């Protein structure tokens, strides 16, 4: 680099020419991700990191602003019937998909029906209240619901509301060549290396987007992501480690952006999914309680996260109005041992815990391993790439898994799919009919107080049933070059690129 700098300085007469060439070169934004996304099909995908890509690739019917308020997207306005069972949406005109197909009411009907019927669709339970979609005009659709659904609009701000090009989405290899209507179109992907998007020249709001290309680079190690940011090989990265906050703040070339997030991390227990052994100790709620009681969440936060994270015992972040004020159980090794004895379980209990293959998750796993060991659990950590970990969870090829959820503005989006008996993300196959009823009732009312009461019952019941041992809530911590303008972090953790530019 020194040689290049000397040469450019020596030939100062060429500087203007070089600047002219630079202004004509492609502008590229490089974003670091904590892991490689799974499949690039919004109806089948489940990783947090995939949501970054979809935010640039696929417009949704509606979106959320920095205050988590639902705002227009491809739907310009909407209205509800008095009984809450009919939602009418008027759609944006003059929009085309990246393959030239027109966006209209028929495209919306196709997308919702695909999300509800596609084999393996993760979105089914998110929008299961929809009975049918009627096209009532070229740019108007009516959603007829089986029951009122207070969470539906919020679900449509995410992957359930992403609009895919119908002809492309009808092909079996859509995930390899995704086509949507967002500001950036898919160009290429190299697994575990990069995903490249290019500017969509016919985008309806093209003037708000300032990059010719956006490159997503999966780098599991937070310290390596930071090194790339400091070296200028990344312009923006999510997931700055708490131990690296001061490093970013002290660097005059970098900036830090932090916001309290909606997401949580926890341990999902395999209760009845896949080929889990009939005599698995984790079928007994007392064993799951014992494992949770053996973990000191405050100590975990201090040791691994420099005190930057909030200990958790539920799915609802402290920034949510649905956060339930119930005390987090203190670590109690003696009670954990007593629960194992009452369950008739002999110690040590051999356990395999799936952990994402990054240093921070590994450190958290090691702390959990040591703590639970004192209560009689012999924990073996099994490292896995994130998408593989989720695939194993889904298929039931696990005992315990350290994983989480990035959170949703509406509480239903953070709990229904994971806890309801028919939830498409219920990887432990937990089932409690009473909890199912509370969750369904909470979906069917817009009364905030009534919903808060119902979610309070769910959270308190889960302290006993313990299908997931919630551990901590994650802040969203971004590092960026100080040349980046216009980026504002959102509690949902996504990178929205409208108005973002590089000096």
N, C-alpha and C positions, 0 to 999 in steps of 0.2 A: 504493500500500500504506500510506503514512503517513496518508492521509486516512481510510482504512478503520479503521486502528488508533485514530485520534483519536476517530472517531465511536463506536466500540464502547466506548472508555473513558468517553466523556461520558455514554453511556446505560447506565451500569453496571447499572441495574435490569433491563435486558433480557438481561444476560449469561447468567443461569441459563436463561432461555427458549431462547436461542440454543444453549446447550450441550445442552439437551434435544433440539432439532431435530437437532443434529450426531450425537448418539448413535443416532438413528433413520435417519440417512443411510446410503447404501451404503458399505461399506468396500471400497476398491479398491487393489490393489497394482500399481504400474507398473514394468515391467522393461525396461531398455534392452538391445537386441541389436546386434551388430556388422553385421548384414545381415538382409535379409528372408528368411525361410525359403522353401524351394521348396514343392512340393505337400504338402498335409496328408494324405497317405496313408502310413502307416508302411512299407508294403511297397514303395513307389515312391520315397520320399524319401531324400535322401543328405546334406543339409546338417547341420552341427553345430547351427545355430540352430534348425532344426526340432525337434531333440531336446529343446530347452527346452520347446517347446509340448507335445510328446508326453508329457513327464514329468508335466505337469499334466492332460492330456486323457485319456491312455490308461494304465490299469494294465497291468503286465506279469505274466507267469506267476511270475517271480522278479525280485528286485532285488539291488542290492549296497549294503552299508553303507559308512561312511566309511573302513573298512579294506579295502574291495574284496572283502569276503567275500560270497558268494551267500546271500541270506536270502529267506524266504517273501514271496510277493506274492499273486497269485490262486491259486497253488498253495501249500497249507499245509505239505506235506511231500512227499518223493520218495525213491525208492530205485532202485538199479541192480542188474541181474542180475550174476552172477559173471563172465560173459564180456564185460560192458560194452556189450552190444548191445541191451539192453532197459531203458528208463527208465519207471518207473511213477510217476504223479503223482496225488495226492489234491487236490481242488479246494475252494476256499472256497465255502460255501453261503450263500444269502441275498443274493447279488450280482445286480444288474440293470444292464443297459446304459442309456445316457442316453435311449434311445427307449422304454424299458420292456421290451425283450426280456430274457429270463432268461439269465444266464450259467451255463453247465453244460458237461458234457463234449462235447456235440455242437458247441457254439460253439468250443471249443478245436480240435476236429478240422477244422471249417470254416476257421478262421484259419490253421492250419498248412498245410492243402492250398492255400489261396489264396496264401500266401507262396511256395509251391513251384511253382505253376502259372500265376499271373497274368502275362500278357505284360509284360515290362519290369521284373519284380520284382527289386529289388536284393538281396533277402534270400535268393534261391535258393542261392547258393554258401555263404552263412553256415550254412544248415541242410541242406545237400545230403546229409548222412549219413542223414537220415530216410527210411526206405523207406515206412512207412505209420504211421498213427495209429489205434489201436483204442479204441472206447468200451467200457469194461468195467463201467460203472456210471453212474448219473446224474451223479456227481461224481468220476469216476476215468477217466483216460486212460492208455494205454500206448503209448509211442513205440518202434517197432521200427526199429533202425538197420541200415544195410547193413554198416557197420564200426563199431567203437568210436570215440567222438568225445569227447575230453577237453574240447573247447571248447564243447560244445552248451549246457550250462547257462549259461555266460557269455553266449552269443549270445541266449539267451532273456531275459536281463535288459534287453535293449535292444529295438529296433524289431521284431526277429523274434519276440519274445515278447509284443508289444503285442496286446491283445485288442480287436477291432473288432466292432461289432454286426452280426451276419450279414445281416439283411435290408437294412440300410443299405449294407453293404459290397458287396452284390450289385448295387447301382445304379452306372451308369457315371459319375455325378457325385459319387462319394463324397468325393473330395479337396476339393470345394467345400463339402460339408456333412458333415464327419467326425463319426462317432458312436462313442464308446468307452465305457469303464466307469470312467473316472478321476474324481477329485474335482471337476473343472471341465468343463463342457460347452461346446461351440463356440457362440458367439453371432454373431460377424460378423468379416469381414476386409476391409480395404481394402489392396490391394497397395501395397507400399513405404511404408505409413503405420502400420497397426496390425492386431493380431489380438486380439480380445476373447473371453475365456472367462467364463462365469458359473457360480456355485456349482450343483453338482448336488445337489438336495435329498434324493435317495434314495440317496446314496452310502453304502456300507456302513461307512465309517470317518469319517463327516462331522465328528465332534467334533474331529478333529485338524487341521481346516482352517478358517481364520479370516477369509477374505475373501469378499465377495459377488461380486467381479469381479477378474480378473487381466488386465491389458492388456500385451501385448508390443509394444514400439515399436522398429522397426528404424532405427538411426541409424549409418551407416557410419563417420562421423568420430568418433574417440575423444574429441577435444577438445570436440566438440559434445555428446556423451553426458555428459561431465563437467560441462559448463556447465548442462545440464538437471538433473543431479543436485544441483549447488550451488544452483540456483534453486528446488529443491523440486518440479520437474516429473517427476522419476524418484525412485523409492524404492530401487531396486537396479539396478546395471548390471554386466554382464560386460565383460571386455576393457579394464580401465583400462590406459592406455599406461604403460610404464615411466617415461617422462618426467614423468608426472603423479602418481606415487606419493607424492612429498613433498607435493604440493599437497593430496592427500586426507588424508594423515596430520596435516597442520598445521591442518586445518579442524575446529573443535570440534563442528560439526554433522554430520560425516561419520565413517565408519569404513572401514577397509580390511581385506579378508580375502584371503589368498593361500595357495595350496597348489601343490606341484609336480604338474604335470599328466602325463597319459599321452600327450598328442598331440604331433604333429610337423608341421613345414612343410618342403616340399621342392619340387623342380622335376621334374615328370613329363614325360618325353620321349615324343613320338608316334613310335613305331617302325613300327607297321603298322596303325593304326586309320583307318577312313574312307577318304577320297580322298587320303591322304598321297602325295606324289610318289614314284614308284619309285626315283628317284635322290636322295631326301632324305639328306643327310649323316648324320642322326641314326639311320639304320638301322645304322650302323657303331658298335659299342661304343666304339671308340677316340675317336670324336668326342664321344660322351657323357662319357667319362672326361676328355677335354680340357676340356670346359665345366666340369665339377665341379672339376678341379684349378686352374682359374683363379679360383676363389672362396675368399677368406680368411674362413672361418666365424667366427673369433675377432674379426676386424675388423668384420664384419657385425653381430655381437652388440653390440660396443661402440658403434658409430656409430648404429645404429638402436634398440637396445633397452637402452641404458644398462648393459650387462653383466648384465642380469637373466635372460637366456635361456641355455640350455646348447647349445653347438654339437653337431651330430648327424651321424652317418654310417650310421644304421639306423632302423628303425621302432620299436624298443623303448626306452622312456624309462628313465633311470637309476633310477627308483623301481620298475621292474619286475624281478622276480627272473630274467627272461630277457634282461636287457640284456647284450649281448655286449661283452666287454672287448677291443675291437680299436681300434688307434690311428686317430685322424682324420687323414687325409692333409693335410699342410701345403700351402699354396698353392705351386704350382710352374709359373710361366708358361712357362719354357723347356721343361719336359717336355710341357706342353699343346701348345705349338707343334710339338714333335717328333711327338707323336701325330697331329696334323692332317696333318703332312707324310707320315707313314707310311701314313695312310689315303688319301693322294692327293687331299686336299681343298685347293682354292685359297682363299686368304684375300683379302679379308675374307669370312667366312661370314655371309650375311644371315639373321637370326633374328628371328621375332616371338614375344615372350613375353607370354602372357596374365597380367594382374595384376588383383586385386580393386580396385574403385574406392574405396579408402580411403587416407588420407595415409600411414599406417604401411606398408602393403603397397607403395604407390608409392615410398616412400623406399627400402625394401628392394630393389625392382626397379631403382631408379636406381643403387644401390651395386653390384648384380650387373651391371648394364649397363656401368658403368665398369670393373670388374675384368675381366670377360670380354673387353672391348674390347682390353685389352692383349695378349691371347692370340690375337687375330685374329677375334673374333666381333663382327659389327655388329648389336647388339641393338636392336630397336624394341619399346617397351612399348605394349601395347594394353590399355587400362583397360576393365573390365567389371564389372557388378553380379555378386555372388557366385553366385547361382543360375544366371545366364546362363553364367558361366565354367564351372561344373560341367556344364551341359547341352552346351556346346561340347566339353568334354573327352570326355564320354560318346559323342558322335556323331563324334568324330575331327576336328572343325573347328579344329585348332590344331597348332602345332609344339611349343612348350614352354608349360607352365603352372605358375605359382607357386601352389601350393595345398597342402592338408595334410589331416590326419585328427585327430579329437579323441581317439583312442586307446581301447582296451578293456582291461579287467582281464586277460583271457586273451590271450596273445600272438597266437593264431590270428586274433583279431578285428582286429588291427592290420596283418596282412600277407597272409593267404591270399587275400582277395578282390582285392587289388591286384597280387599277384605271380604267383599260379597262372594257368596258361594259360586256365583256364575261369572265373577269378574275375570276378564281375559288376562289380567296380570297377577292373578292369585296363584303364584307359583308354589305355595306350600299346600294348596288345596284345603285351607282352613274353611270351616263351615259352622255357622251358628245361626239358626233360623231367626232368632230374636234380633241379632245384629243385622241380618239381611233386612228385616222389617224396618228397623230404625233408619238404615241407610236409604231405603226406598222412600220412606215418609219424608226424609230430609230433602230428597230430590223433588218432591211433589208440592212443596210449599215455598212461597217467596217471602214468608214471614221470617225475618232475621232471628228474632227471639226464639221462635219455634225451632228453627234449624239449629241454633246454638244449643238448645236443650237436648235435642236428639243426638247431636254430635258429642255432647258431654256424656250421654249414656254410653255411646259407642266407645269412646276413649276409656272410660272407667271399666267397662267390661273387658276391654283388651288388656288391661293390667293383669287380669286373672287368666284370660285365655292365651295371651302372649304368642300370637302367630308370628309377630315381628318384634324383635327387641330393638326399639328405636334408641339410637345412641346420641346423635348430635344433629343440629341444624347448621347448614353450611352458608357462610356469607359468599357472595360472588365477588371475587377479587381479580381484577384485570390489570395487566401491565401493558404499556404501550409506548411507542416512540413519542417524543414531545412534538414531532412533526404532524401527528394525527390530530385532526380537528373534527369536532362535531359528534364525537362518540359519547353517549350517555348510557351507563349501565342500568339495567332494569331488574327488578326483583325476580323475574322469571328466568334471568340468566342468559337470555338470548342476545345476540349481536344484531342490531337493526342498522342497516347501512345507509338508509336515507339521510342525506345531508352530511355524511362522513367523507372527509377528503384528506389528502396528504399535502403538506406545504411543498 
